[in-house]
Amino acid sequence: MKVLYNKSSELSHANRRTFSPHLHLKKGSFSFQDVRDEDIPRLIVNYLIWICAAHLIILEVADFVFPEGSGDRVARFKRERQDMGEKLTRFNNQNDGQYL
């Protein structure tokens, strides 16, 4: 399982193997993975909101995985997670509210 997870993580997260094919050294630029320039205004916002929401859900699952968590650090974590969720909702609403 660990080998499969590590391989999946290596191929799906930004790293030298996933980033380098998108570099254009002669032009001194890079592309946003598989997003064409004309799609950037629409898709980048969509992708950003989706990625942030997915990671917030992962952090929310921590409440079920570690139900015994308590104390000041856990309370602070939950407040900050709530703040991020509210910021993400406001950002989504400012972008037509169509992504969440």
C-alpha positions as a Markdown table, in Angstrom:
| # | Residue | x | y | z |
|---|---|---|---|---|
| 1 | Met | 0.0 | 0.0 | 0.0 |
| 2 | Lys | 2.8 | 2.4 | 0.9 |
| 3 | Val | 4.5 | 1.9 | -2.5 |
| 4 | Leu | 1.3 | 2.5 | -4.4 |
| 5 | Tyr | 0.5 | 5.6 | -2.3 |
| 6 | Asn | 4.0 | 7.0 | -2.8 |
| 7 | Lys | 3.8 | 6.4 | -6.6 |
| 8 | Ser | 0.4 | 8.0 | -6.8 |
| 9 | Ser | 1.6 | 11.0 | -4.7 |
| 10 | Glu | 4.7 | 11.4 | -6.9 |
| 11 | Leu | 2.6 | 11.5 | -10.1 |
| 12 | Ser | -0.2 | 13.7 | -8.8 |
| 13 | His | 1.4 | 16.4 | -6.8 |
| 14 | Ala | 3.6 | 19.1 | -8.1 |
| 15 | Asn | 7.2 | 17.9 | -8.3 |
| 16 | Arg | 10.0 | 17.8 | -10.8 |
| 17 | Arg | 8.4 | 14.9 | -12.8 |
| 18 | Thr | 5.0 | 16.6 | -13.1 |
| 19 | Phe | 6.2 | 20.2 | -13.4 |
| 20 | Ser | 9.1 | 20.0 | -15.8 |
| 21 | Pro | 7.0 | 18.9 | -18.9 |
| 22 | His | 5.2 | 22.3 | -18.6 |
| 23 | Leu | 8.3 | 24.4 | -18.7 |
| 24 | His | 9.0 | 26.4 | -21.8 |
| 25 | Leu | 12.7 | 27.4 | -21.4 |
| 26 | Lys | 13.0 | 29.2 | -24.7 |
| 27 | Lys | 10.0 | 31.4 | -23.9 |
| 28 | Gly | 10.9 | 31.7 | -20.2 |
| 29 | Ser | 7.5 | 30.5 | -19.1 |
| 30 | Phe | 5.4 | 27.6 | -18.1 |
| 31 | Ser | 1.9 | 26.3 | -18.6 |
| 32 | Phe | -0.6 | 25.6 | -15.9 |
| 33 | Gln | -0.5 | 21.8 | -16.2 |
| 34 | Asp | -3.2 | 21.0 | -18.8 |
| 35 | Val | -4.9 | 24.4 | -18.8 |
| 36 | Arg | -4.7 | 26.3 | -22.0 |
| 37 | Asp | -4.1 | 30.1 | -21.7 |
| 38 | Glu | -7.6 | 30.9 | -22.9 |
| 39 | Asp | -9.1 | 28.7 | -20.2 |
| 40 | Ile | -7.1 | 30.2 | -17.3 |
| 41 | Pro | -9.7 | 32.8 | -16.2 |
| 42 | Arg | -12.4 | 30.2 | -15.8 |
| 43 | Leu | -10.6 | 27.0 | -14.9 |
| 44 | Ile | -7.9 | 28.3 | -12.5 |
| 45 | Val | -10.6 | 29.7 | -10.1 |
| 46 | Asn | -12.5 | 26.5 | -10.4 |
| 47 | Tyr | -9.4 | 24.4 | -9.7 |
| 48 | Leu | -8.3 | 26.6 | -6.8 |
| 49 | Ile | -11.7 | 26.3 | -5.1 |
| 50 | Trp | -11.9 | 22.6 | -5.8 |
| 51 | Ile | -8.4 | 21.9 | -4.4 |
| 52 | Cys | -9.0 | 24.0 | -1.3 |
| 53 | Ala | -12.4 | 22.4 | -0.7 |
| 54 | Ala | -10.9 | 18.9 | -1.1 |
| 55 | His | -8.2 | 19.6 | 1.4 |
| 56 | Leu | -10.7 | 21.1 | 3.9 |
| 57 | Ile | -12.7 | 17.9 | 3.7 |
| 58 | Ile | -9.5 | 15.9 | 4.4 |
| 59 | Leu | -9.0 | 18.1 | 7.5 |
| 60 | Glu | -12.6 | 17.6 | 8.6 |
| 61 | Val | -12.2 | 13.9 | 8.4 |
| 62 | Ala | -9.5 | 14.2 | 11.2 |
| 63 | Asp | -12.4 | 14.7 | 13.6 |
| 64 | Phe | -13.6 | 11.2 | 12.9 |
| 65 | Val | -10.1 | 9.6 | 12.6 |
| 66 | Phe | -8.9 | 11.2 | 15.9 |
| 67 | Pro | -12.1 | 11.6 | 17.9 |
| 68 | Glu | -10.1 | 11.6 | 21.2 |
| 69 | Gly | -8.4 | 14.9 | 20.2 |
| 70 | Ser | -8.9 | 17.7 | 22.7 |
| 71 | Gly | -7.1 | 20.6 | 24.3 |
| 72 | Asp | -6.0 | 24.1 | 23.2 |
| 73 | Arg | -4.1 | 23.0 | 20.1 |
| 74 | Val | -7.1 | 20.9 | 18.7 |
| 75 | Ala | -9.5 | 23.8 | 19.5 |
| 76 | Arg | -7.2 | 26.2 | 17.7 |
| 77 | Phe | -6.9 | 23.9 | 14.7 |
| 78 | Lys | -10.7 | 23.6 | 14.5 |
| 79 | Arg | -11.2 | 27.4 | 14.7 |
| 80 | Glu | -8.6 | 28.0 | 11.9 |
| 81 | Arg | -10.1 | 25.2 | 9.8 |
| 82 | Gln | -13.5 | 26.9 | 10.2 |
| 83 | Asp | -12.0 | 30.3 | 9.3 |
| 84 | Met | -10.6 | 28.8 | 6.1 |
| 85 | Gly | -13.9 | 27.2 | 5.2 |
| 86 | Glu | -15.6 | 30.6 | 5.6 |
| 87 | Lys | -13.0 | 32.3 | 3.5 |
| 88 | Leu | -13.4 | 29.7 | 0.8 |
| 89 | Thr | -17.1 | 30.1 | 0.8 |
| 90 | Arg | -16.8 | 33.9 | 0.5 |
| 91 | Phe | -14.3 | 33.5 | -2.4 |
| 92 | Asn | -16.6 | 31.1 | -4.1 |
| 93 | Asn | -19.5 | 33.5 | -3.7 |
| 94 | Gln | -17.5 | 36.3 | -5.2 |
| 95 | Asn | -16.9 | 34.0 | -8.2 |
| 96 | Asp | -20.6 | 33.4 | -9.0 |
| 97 | Gly | -21.0 | 30.8 | -6.3 |
| 98 | Gln | -20.9 | 28.0 | -8.9 |
| 99 | Tyr | -18.0 | 25.9 | -7.7 |
| 100 | Leu | -19.0 | 24.6 | -4.3 |
